[in-house]
Amino acid sequence: MCRNITELRGLEPAATAEEIEAAARQYVRKVSGVQKLSDATREPFEQAVAEVTATTMRLLGVLPARKQPPATVPPLRRPEVRARMAAAAAND
């Protein structure tokens, strides 16, 4: 279902709050079907993202260490994604 969500457990350095929230946002977007927020969807969507983020942080905090890191690099650690984010922020 959410095959595009990257594994965060076992990253070196550990997953950041930003990476965890991005994964939570992608999950909530996928299960809710909400792609663009409206006045009617913004509050419940953001609340769900906050709850999934908090739950994910707790989960990652209690799971045992992995023997090897995940096979894929999280999007927020990829230079091309960072460049797109910087360009979008500059245009705001």
N, C-alpha and C positions, 0 to 999 in steps of 0.2 A: 504494500500500500504506500509506504513512504520510502521508497527505495532511494530517493535523493537526499535523505537525511544521513549525514556522515556520523559514524561512530565517534563519540567523544571520550569514552573511557580509554585510558592508557596513552593519551597524547603526552608528548614531551615538548615543551612545557605543558602543564595541565590545561585543560579547556578553560577558557576565560568566560566571564559572565556574559560577554557579548556573543561568544560562540554558542553558549548554552541558550541564550534568548533567541538567537537566530534559528536554531534547531526547533525550539518550542514554537516560534512563529510559523515556521514551515509546516510543522505538524498540525497546528490549529487551522491554518489555511487549508490544508489538505482535507482534514476531517469535516470542516464546516462548509467547505465549498465557497467560502468568501474570498474573493480575489481583490476586490476594492472595497474599502470601508465606506459605509454611509453613516448618517446620523443614527440610523436604527441598529447598525451592527457594530459600531465602534466600541461602545462600552463593554458589551458581553465578549467581544473578540479580545480586547486588551486584557480583560479580567482572566479569560482562559489562558492567554499567553503568560500572564504573571503566575498563575497557578501551576502550569506545566513547567515553567522555568524553575520555580521554587522546588517542585517535586523532583525535577531532574538534578538540581544541585544537591539535594539531600541524597538521592540515589547514588550519584557519582562519589559522594563523600563517604559512603559506607561500603561500597563494593571493594573487593580485594583488588590488588594491583594485577595488571595483565602481564603475561610473560613476554609479550611482544606488542609493539604499537599497532594501531589499526592500519590496514593496507592503503587507505585513501587519506588524502590531506583535506581537512575541512575547508570549505570555500573561503572563509574569512582569512585563511593563511595563504591563499593563492594570490600571487602578485597581480594578475589580471583582474581579479575581483576587487582587490584593494584599490587599483587604479580607477575602476568604474565608480566605486563608492566615493573616492576623492573628487572625481569629475562631477558627480551628481551633487555633492555637497557644495562645490564651488559655484554651481549654477543656481543654488537655492537662494 
